[in-house]
Amino acid sequence: MKLINAITTLALLFLSPLVALGAAPVVVSNVTGTVSISEYQGDITKSVLVSWTSDASGDANSVISPFVGEMLRVSFDPGTASPTASYDIVLNDSDSVDVLGGAGANLSATVTSSQAVTIDGPGTDDHLPCAVTGKLTLVVSNAGNAKTGTMRLYWRR
């Protein structure tokens, strides 16, 4: 019995930080257009591939949750049904702040792009990782009817 209690205690000690640090699976809800998620998990970093198809209005929106940690990098890839040039992607937190820091503005319809995700600090040259916790709202706009693309997010827990 003592051995079972010891194993249970060790399991809770090792698994509790994973739950607290965002190891729960990413979920998509409230979808406009089509949005799907593929999740990849490393020891320290995690990535999520968000695949989207726009609706007739050129938009694809969804709530993606949960995210916990620091956003490190984002990449955008126009799909085979190329979006309209200068389409936009934002990823808003619960305060309606784009956690991508504008990285998804005026994207190319033909070229894959990737960049670090940072927020401006108090100094003019301060660029800090963006801390994220909770639900994020994906908003793809100006993409054209039935266009496709992907966004891959990388973050540290």
Contacts in CASP RR format, 6 or more apart in sequence:
PFRMAT RR
TARGET T0000
AUTHOR 0000-0000-0000
METHOD contacts of the structure
MODEL  1
MKLINAITTLALLFLSPLVALGAAPVVVSNVTGTVSISEYQGDITKSVLV
SWTSDASGDANSVISPFVGEMLRVSFDPGTASPTASYDIVLNDSDSVDVL
GGAGANLSATVTSSQAVTIDGPGTDDHLPCAVTGKLTLVVSNAGNAKTGT
MRLYWRR
20 68 0 8 1.000
21 68 0 8 1.000
21 69 0 8 1.000
21 157 0 8 1.000
22 66 0 8 1.000
22 67 0 8 1.000
22 68 0 8 1.000
22 69 0 8 1.000
22 157 0 8 1.000
23 41 0 8 1.000
23 157 0 8 1.000
24 66 0 8 1.000
25 39 0 8 1.000
26 37 0 8 1.000
26 39 0 8 1.000
26 48 0 8 1.000
26 64 0 8 1.000
26 65 0 8 1.000
26 66 0 8 1.000
26 67 0 8 1.000
27 37 0 8 1.000
27 64 0 8 1.000
27 65 0 8 1.000
27 66 0 8 1.000
28 35 0 8 1.000
28 36 0 8 1.000
28 37 0 8 1.000
28 62 0 8 1.000
28 63 0 8 1.000
28 64 0 8 1.000
29 62 0 8 1.000
29 63 0 8 1.000
29 65 0 8 1.000
30 61 0 8 1.000
30 62 0 8 1.000
30 63 0 8 1.000
31 60 0 8 1.000
31 61 0 8 1.000
31 62 0 8 1.000
32 55 0 8 1.000
32 59 0 8 1.000
32 60 0 8 1.000
32 61 0 8 1.000
32 62 0 8 1.000
33 52 0 8 1.000
33 53 0 8 1.000
33 54 0 8 1.000
33 55 0 8 1.000
33 59 0 8 1.000
33 60 0 8 1.000
33 61 0 8 1.000
34 52 0 8 1.000
34 53 0 8 1.000
34 60 0 8 1.000
35 50 0 8 1.000
35 51 0 8 1.000
35 52 0 8 1.000
35 53 0 8 1.000
35 60 0 8 1.000
35 61 0 8 1.000
35 62 0 8 1.000
35 64 0 8 1.000
35 138 0 8 1.000
36 50 0 8 1.000
36 51 0 8 1.000
36 52 0 8 1.000
37 48 0 8 1.000
37 49 0 8 1.000
37 50 0 8 1.000
37 51 0 8 1.000
37 64 0 8 1.000
38 48 0 8 1.000
38 49 0 8 1.000
38 51 0 8 1.000
39 46 0 8 1.000
39 47 0 8 1.000
39 48 0 8 1.000
39 49 0 8 1.000
40 46 0 8 1.000
40 47 0 8 1.000
40 48 0 8 1.000
40 49 0 8 1.000
44 156 0 8 1.000
44 157 0 8 1.000
45 72 0 8 1.000
45 154 0 8 1.000
45 155 0 8 1.000
45 156 0 8 1.000
45 157 0 8 1.000
46 154 0 8 1.000
46 155 0 8 1.000
46 156 0 8 1.000
46 157 0 8 1.000
47 152 0 8 1.000
47 153 0 8 1.000
47 154 0 8 1.000
47 155 0 8 1.000
48 64 0 8 1.000
48 152 0 8 1.000
48 153 0 8 1.000
49 150 0 8 1.000
49 151 0 8 1.000
49 152 0 8 1.000
50 64 0 8 1.000
50 138 0 8 1.000
50 150 0 8 1.000
50 151 0 8 1.000
50 152 0 8 1.000
50 153 0 8 1.000
51 148 0 8 1.000
51 149 0 8 1.000
51 150 0 8 1.000
52 60 0 8 1.000
52 138 0 8 1.000
52 140 0 8 1.000
52 148 0 8 1.000
52 149 0 8 1.000
52 150 0 8 1.000
52 151 0 8 1.000
53 60 0 8 1.000
53 81 0 8 1.000
53 146 0 8 1.000
53 147 0 8 1.000
53 148 0 8 1.000
53 149 0 8 1.000
54 60 0 8 1.000
54 83 0 8 1.000
54 140 0 8 1.000
54 143 0 8 1.000
54 144 0 8 1.000
54 145 0 8 1.000
54 146 0 8 1.000
54 147 0 8 1.000
54 148 0 8 1.000
55 145 0 8 1.000
55 146 0 8 1.000
56 145 0 8 1.000
56 146 0 8 1.000
57 145 0 8 1.000
58 84 0 8 1.000
58 140 0 8 1.000
58 141 0 8 1.000
58 142 0 8 1.000
58 143 0 8 1.000
58 144 0 8 1.000
58 145 0 8 1.000
58 147 0 8 1.000
59 139 0 8 1.000
59 140 0 8 1.000
59 141 0 8 1.000
59 143 0 8 1.000
60 138 0 8 1.000
60 140 0 8 1.000
60 143 0 8 1.000
61 137 0 8 1.000
61 138 0 8 1.000
61 139 0 8 1.000
61 140 0 8 1.000
62 137 0 8 1.000
62 138 0 8 1.000
63 135 0 8 1.000
63 136 0 8 1.000
63 137 0 8 1.000
63 138 0 8 1.000
64 91 0 8 1.000
64 135 0 8 1.000
64 136 0 8 1.000
64 137 0 8 1.000
64 138 0 8 1.000
65 134 0 8 1.000
65 135 0 8 1.000
65 136 0 8 1.000
66 133 0 8 1.000
66 134 0 8 1.000
66 135 0 8 1.000
67 132 0 8 1.000
67 133 0 8 1.000
67 134 0 8 1.000
67 135 0 8 1.000
67 136 0 8 1.000
67 155 0 8 1.000
68 132 0 8 1.000
68 133 0 8 1.000
68 134 0 8 1.000
68 157 0 8 1.000
69 131 0 8 1.000
69 132 0 8 1.000
69 133 0 8 1.000
69 155 0 8 1.000
69 156 0 8 1.000
69 157 0 8 1.000
70 129 0 8 1.000
70 130 0 8 1.000
70 131 0 8 1.000
70 132 0 8 1.000
70 155 0 8 1.000
70 156 0 8 1.000
71 99 0 8 1.000
71 100 0 8 1.000
71 117 0 8 1.000
71 129 0 8 1.000
71 130 0 8 1.000
71 132 0 8 1.000
71 153 0 8 1.000
71 154 0 8 1.000
71 155 0 8 1.000
72 116 0 8 1.000
72 117 0 8 1.000
72 129 0 8 1.000
72 154 0 8 1.000
72 155 0 8 1.000
72 156 0 8 1.000
73 114 0 8 1.000
73 115 0 8 1.000
73 116 0 8 1.000
73 117 0 8 1.000
73 153 0 8 1.000
73 154 0 8 1.000
74 100 0 8 1.000
74 103 0 8 1.000
74 104 0 8 1.000
74 114 0 8 1.000
74 115 0 8 1.000
74 117 0 8 1.000
74 151 0 8 1.000
74 152 0 8 1.000
74 153 0 8 1.000
74 154 0 8 1.000
75 112 0 8 1.000
75 113 0 8 1.000
75 114 0 8 1.000
75 115 0 8 1.000
75 151 0 8 1.000
75 152 0 8 1.000
76 89 0 8 1.000
76 104 0 8 1.000
76 107 0 8 1.000
76 112 0 8 1.000
76 113 0 8 1.000
76 114 0 8 1.000
76 149 0 8 1.000
76 150 0 8 1.000
76 151 0 8 1.000
77 112 0 8 1.000
77 149 0 8 1.000
77 150 0 8 1.000
77 151 0 8 1.000
77 152 0 8 1.000
78 107 0 8 1.000
78 108 0 8 1.000
78 109 0 8 1.000
78 110 0 8 1.000
78 111 0 8 1.000
78 112 0 8 1.000
78 147 0 8 1.000
78 148 0 8 1.000
78 149 0 8 1.000
79 147 0 8 1.000
79 148 0 8 1.000
79 149 0 8 1.000
79 150 0 8 1.000
80 148 0 8 1.000
81 146 0 8 1.000
81 147 0 8 1.000
81 148 0 8 1.000
82 109 0 8 1.000
82 110 0 8 1.000
82 147 0 8 1.000
83 107 0 8 1.000
83 109 0 8 1.000
83 142 0 8 1.000
83 143 0 8 1.000
83 144 0 8 1.000
83 147 0 8 1.000
83 148 0 8 1.000
83 149 0 8 1.000
84 109 0 8 1.000
84 142 0 8 1.000
84 143 0 8 1.000
84 144 0 8 1.000
84 147 0 8 1.000
85 108 0 8 1.000
85 109 0 8 1.000
86 106 0 8 1.000
86 107 0 8 1.000
86 109 0 8 1.000
86 142 0 8 1.000
87 106 0 8 1.000
87 107 0 8 1.000
87 109 0 8 1.000
87 140 0 8 1.000
87 141 0 8 1.000
87 142 0 8 1.000
87 143 0 8 1.000
87 144 0 8 1.000
87 147 0 8 1.000
88 104 0 8 1.000
88 105 0 8 1.000
88 106 0 8 1.000
88 107 0 8 1.000
88 139 0 8 1.000
88 140 0 8 1.000
88 141 0 8 1.000
88 142 0 8 1.000
89 100 0 8 1.000
89 104 0 8 1.000
89 107 0 8 1.000
89 138 0 8 1.000
89 139 0 8 1.000
89 140 0 8 1.000
89 141 0 8 1.000
89 151 0 8 1.000
90 98 0 8 1.000
90 100 0 8 1.000
90 102 0 8 1.000
90 104 0 8 1.000
90 138 0 8 1.000
90 139 0 8 1.000
91 98 0 8 1.000
91 99 0 8 1.000
91 100 0 8 1.000
91 136 0 8 1.000
91 137 0 8 1.000
91 138 0 8 1.000
91 139 0 8 1.000
91 151 0 8 1.000
91 153 0 8 1.000
92 98 0 8 1.000
92 99 0 8 1.000
92 136 0 8 1.000
92 137 0 8 1.000
92 139 0 8 1.000
93 99 0 8 1.000
93 132 0 8 1.000
93 134 0 8 1.000
93 135 0 8 1.000
93 136 0 8 1.000
94 134 0 8 1.000
94 135 0 8 1.000
99 117 0 8 1.000
99 130 0 8 1.000
99 132 0 8 1.000
99 136 0 8 1.000
100 117 0 8 1.000
101 117 0 8 1.000
101 118 0 8 1.000
101 119 0 8 1.000
101 130 0 8 1.000
103 115 0 8 1.000
103 117 0 8 1.000
107 113 0 8 1.000
116 127 0 8 1.000
117 129 0 8 1.000
117 130 0 8 1.000
118 127 0 8 1.000
118 128 0 8 1.000
118 129 0 8 1.000
118 130 0 8 1.000
119 127 0 8 1.000
119 128 0 8 1.000
119 129 0 8 1.000
119 130 0 8 1.000
120 126 0 8 1.000
120 127 0 8 1.000
120 128 0 8 1.000
121 127 0 8 1.000
121 128 0 8 1.000
129 156 0 8 1.000
132 155 0 8 1.000
138 151 0 8 1.000
END
